[in-house]
Amino acid sequence: MENLAIFGGKPVRENKIFYGRQYIDQEDVDAVVETLTSPLITCGPKVEALEKKLCEITGAKYAVVVSNGTAALHLAAMAAGIQEGDEVIVSSITFAASSNCVLYCGGTPVFADINPETYNIDPASVRRLITPKTKAVVAVDFTGQAVELDEIRAICKEHNLILIEDAAHSIGTRYKGQPVGSIADMTTFSFHPVKTVTGGEGGAITTNDEALYRKLHLYRTHGITRDMSEMVNPSDAMWYNEQVCLGYNYRMTDFQAALLLSQLHKLPKFSERRKQIVKMYDEAFAEVPEIIVQKEIPESDTTRHLYIIRLNLELLRCDRRQFFDALYAENTCPQVHYLPVYMHSYYEKLGYKAGICPEAEAFYNSVMSIPLYYSLTDEDVQDVVRAVKKVAAYYRR
Ligand SMILES: *Cc1c(COP(=O)(O)O)cnc(C)c1O
């Protein structure tokens, strides 16, 4: 048997590839450079154009562009009216920001377990966690696959809860033919460089609700308005603006918006390539019993952000750590998404205990994300497949 690189063998490839990476072309560069010398370089015409484009892509009535995905979640939680004493049910397998936004508002995150096959929030778990204090649900389209929106919306409707869909992973995804962004009460996006489209940093919230839109818009810039209908002491003086509530500076620059507009032109081809790569991996791993792939629900036409392999640990003589390190040494570098949020030491200090979401914890102990991004070549994909097969064969029981 071929010796693993971690034990001194030859790695499957010379240079390292990582789980995610942005794709920036000359068109993107030109768009940014052009904007840099325009009169308004923050919250100007490119930001407005980006909001319009996001409405077009998602089918939502309104979009508010902000500085990053975490700011988007914070404003969504504020607009949902979350405050001290409120509980918000959150996916346990997600980036901490999905839950931190509840803490920013003084609310209490309550963690729901995942479906062990799709890895998305389990609607039955959401239902079990509802109390009279529950105000909202933050459901994450993990890896890009839409959550079971019909079920979750029905639960929210029944209990009068606001649904915030964290679509940081899922721009381009459709649920029953409808684009993500137009379905939940509010949908948040992130444009961090590892995500499908990037502005360097960036985020957005989409909604169909005008009242929520007005709040989000106000909170983005300090709670200051120029709209007389929103003022307590209205004045039509040209200089006059008024702070009517406490907001933040979560603005995005116009050159980031220009980059994002240019990136969004490429979203169809980004989606297409990501789907191709997912198919190649799915087919390759179908013949490797040690590797379990994510179950896809037919309702979701998914633009995948992450490709996760789950180890069938019963068939292996290694743990996740050993498998991960071996794969890393082959220069096909994985990452792990995610530690259940409540297992971060900060959350432990808040009083959350291990054991509350058994499926999420079992998931965490057996997964890693392998490279998936637009510019990955077929040869790169074959290298990753060879590396995974090599490590699986080595550790096979
Ligand atoms: C990336 C990400 C965020 C945060 O987005 P930023 O733009 O990095 O602030 C939130 N939720 C999830 C699920 C993410 O992956």
The ligand as an SDF file (V2000), in Angstrom:
LIG
                    3D

 15 15  0  0  0  0  0  0  0  0999 V2000
  -19.5930   33.5790    6.8030 C   0  0  0  0  0  0  0  0  0  0  0  0
  -20.7860   33.3430    7.6380 C   0  0  0  0  0  0  0  0  0  0  0  0
  -21.3820   34.3610    8.4100 C   0  0  0  0  0  0  0  0  0  0  0  0
  -20.7440   35.6880    8.6530 C   0  0  0  0  0  0  0  0  0  0  0  0
  -20.4400   36.4090    7.5470 O   0  0  0  0  0  0  0  0  0  0  0  0
  -19.2730   37.5190    7.5690 P   0  0  0  0  0  0  0  0  0  0  0  0
  -19.4900   38.2030    6.2800 O   0  0  0  0  0  0  0  0  0  0  0  0
  -17.9750   36.7930    7.6570 O   0  0  0  0  0  0  0  0  0  0  0  0
  -19.5090   38.3980    8.7490 O   0  0  0  0  0  0  0  0  0  0  0  0
  -22.5720   34.0870    9.0450 C   0  0  0  0  0  0  0  0  0  0  0  0
  -23.1450   32.8760    8.9820 N   0  0  0  0  0  0  0  0  0  0  0  0
  -22.5900   31.8640    8.3010 C   0  0  0  0  0  0  0  0  0  0  0  0
  -23.2880   30.5460    8.2480 C   0  0  0  0  0  0  0  0  0  0  0  0
  -21.3900   32.0600    7.6270 C   0  0  0  0  0  0  0  0  0  0  0  0
  -20.8260   31.0400    6.9640 O   0  0  0  0  0  0  0  0  0  0  0  0
  1  2  1  0
  2  3  1  0
  2 14  2  0
  3  4  1  0
  3 10  2  0
  4  5  1  0
  5  6  1  0
  6  7  2  0
  6  8  1  0
  6  9  1  0
 10 11  1  0
 11 12  2  0
 12 13  1  0
 12 14  1  0
 14 15  1  0
M  END
$$$$
